[in-house]
Amino acid sequence: MKFKKLTSVVLASSMLLGFAGCNKNEKAVKQIEDIMGDYVDALNDFDADGVLDLTNWDDDDKDYETTEHLLDIDYIASMDGDGFADCARYIASTIEIDYKSDAIEIDGDKASVKVKYELVDWESIYFNESCIDYMDVVDWLKGSRDTITVKGKLDFELEKGEWKISKISNLSKVFDFINVLPTFSNDPLVTEDPPTDTDPSIYPTGEAPNGTYFGDSYDKAIDAYLNILEANKNLIEDCENNYYQTNTCGLYDIDGNNIPELYVLCCEPNAVYACDLYIYSYNEFAGEAFPVIVIPNILYLAGGGGEFIMYTTQDELVITYAHGEESLYTTETHVYDHNYLEIDSYYEEQRLNMDDDDYSYTYDYFSGSGTRLEKSAYEASLKPYVSNAEMVLSNHYYMRTGDVMYPLISVPMNNMIFRYEMVDLLKALK
């Protein structure tokens, strides 16, 4: 892994575009890239103030407080010791961000860019059980050439002529290493030297890099899902009984880590008029299954009962669902990466107009930032996800011929099943 920042390369690219007259937002792009360079410098130094000075947050904002705590290396040292803090400092110093200059989207006084954080592969080293103390861990970290990548997104707002960061997505995932203690061997390290080549060589269970870290994680995930189905049995069966025998449970490896996710529909407590969608993912480090996405009222008894469809591409999970009444019916599409970070969203609003008994509909289209879109731009934004769809995970959606999602009718489907069938399936997988 080369630990040089990519800022200079990206700046050079943007300057060439500017000289050619290709980038009408050249000045804004350069300012944003300068901020991103300062942002990475601050992350490398565990400099909370350096990051917060680049934002437009007040000190009582939740994001301000979360970031301040996340980057408090003194607190980390006081809680887990100077040795652990030394490991954290080194890992932070390896953080780079990769992005494309032409991917910086500028819309008036708002901007955003998707980024990839790259840092040393601390996970494999923390769980290889070959290190005997923190100094040993640091040596292995410094010798490693393997990396891990985390997808994220930065949003910006223009205030008084100066761009400021307004939202940082998935930074806590980048800094997961401050929440995990390395595993130490009881035996002295006598045979292996720290890794110096580029071939991955340290995997706790011998699994592939995209596989699980712990050999029993699959079975533990199945047990966790069985517990979820038992704890929510009545709410899930209420959905099955009140929504035309709706299939309520699905199982599919959404994020590609060889442990499937469980997704279920269940009624709200003490109410059967609405059903919520929960997507559970098993966290190996915590040893528990957590809801990573929750969409309330995705089904409901009033009106048409709600429509929704969920599908995956190689890199994304896409959920489209509709809600509302005849006077205003909204179709929402939310796009998540495989860390369950929402990276895009789009909205269609259908309004009923009544003028002297002459009924007609008007349609408005928006991006997640609230920017109004033309219908052609709205459909062009959704088409790449539809075109790259690999598996439909659930389908409670009427496929209309003219709908931008109509091609999904030909995509393979991983059928949802009833709760009792999912219980039998999970037991059979153990």
Order of alpha helices (4+ residues) and beta strands (2+ residues): alpha-alpha-alpha-alpha-alpha-alpha-beta-beta-beta-alpha-alpha-beta-beta-alpha-alpha-alpha-beta-beta-beta-beta-beta-beta-beta-beta-beta-beta-alpha-beta-alpha
